[in-house]
Amino acid sequence: MSIFKSIRQWASRIKRDAVTLWFAYRHPGTPWFAKALAAFVVAYALSPIDLIPDFIPVLGYLDDALLLPGLIWLNIRLIPGNVLQECRARADGWMKEQGAKPRSVAGAVLVVAIWIGVAIGSWAWFNARP
């Protein structure tokens, strides 16, 4: 198997697991702490806006390559096996039917709020210096 094929398979599993978490967040069998993390991960993963824009060299792809997969992996580990299996089946059905992952307006709002918070914090920090 070529490295490019394995990377494509890994990327498709990440997309599927992001949609899986979207269903797991709404599932009554998901523990509250997994739901809380899933809400954050799903909002960010399905957001049309990146926290760190991809045009920034190296850092732009860090969130896509390390942060997001790590959070998805952790969240998947917190969900009971039977719930995870059911949500993965629903995610596979959604991806086949819709042809794409859903979009999260809440995720875009979260990312913009973080940007605004960082901008305000930076402005306050630079203006507080003598």
N, C-alpha and C positions, 0 to 999 in steps of 0.2 A: 504494500500500500504506500502510495506516495505521501510525502509530508503535506502537500497541499490538500489532498483528499481527506487526510485525518484532521487538518485544521478546519476544513469545511464542515465535517461531521461534528466536531467539537462546537463550532459556532451555531450550528442548527440545534444542538442539544441545549445550548445556553438560551437561545430564543424560545425553544419549547418549554424549558424550565421557568422562564420568566412568565410565560402564559400560564403554566401550571400553578405558579404562586398566585397569579391573579384569581384562579379558581379556588385555590386553597384558602385565600383570604376570606372568601365568602362561605366556605364550608363550615358547618357547625361542629365537625369533629376536630378542627384545628385548634390546638391550645392557644390561649390568649397571647402568650409571649411570641409564638410563631406568627400569629396574625399581626401583631404590632410591627415586627420586623418585616413581614411580607408587605404591609401597607407602604413602608418606606421604600423597600426594594422595588416593588411593582411601580410605584409612582415614578421612581427614578429610571427604571429599566424601560418603561413604556413611554417615557417623556420624549417628545420630539426635539427637546433641547438638551444638550450635554452640559454637565456641571463644568467640565474643562473642555472648551471647544477643540475640535480635532485639528484645527489649523495651527495650534501651538505645538511646536516640535517636541516630540517624545512625551511630554506631559498630557497632550491631547488624547493620546491613545492609552494612557495608563489606566484611566477609569474604565475604559471598554475592555482592556486586556487583563487587568488584575482586580480592581476594586469590585466591579459588578459581578464577575464570575465568583469571586470569593464570598460576597454577600449572598449570592444565589445558592452556592454550595452549603453555606452555614444554615440558611433558612430551610433548605431541603432536608437537612439532617434533623431539624427540630419538628418536622411534621411526621405523624404516625404513618407507618407503611401502608395501611389500607386506605387512608385518606389520600396519600401521595399517589397511589396507583389509580384511584378513581379520578383524581384531578389531572393526572398525566393523560389518561384516556380522553377526558373532556378537552384538554389542551390540543391533543393530536387531532381530534374531530374539528375543533375550531380552526386550526391552522389549515386543514384540508379544505374546509368549507369556505372560509374567508380568504385564504391565500396570503394572509399577512397577520402580523400581531396587532392587537388593539392599540390605540393611542391613549395616553393619559394626560388630560388637561391639568389635573391636579399635580402631576409630575412636573409639567412645564411651570406651573405657578410656584412649586417648591424650589425649583432651580433658580427662577428669577428672584424669589425671596432671598435665597442664599447669596446670590450675586449682590443684591441691594444691601444685605447685612454686611457683607465683606467690604463693600464700597463705603458704607457709613462708618464701619469700624476703622478702616484704613484712614479715612478722612479725619476722624476724631483722634486717632493715634498720632498722625502727622501734625495736627494742629495743637496738640497738647505738649509737644516737645518745645523746650525753650529755644 
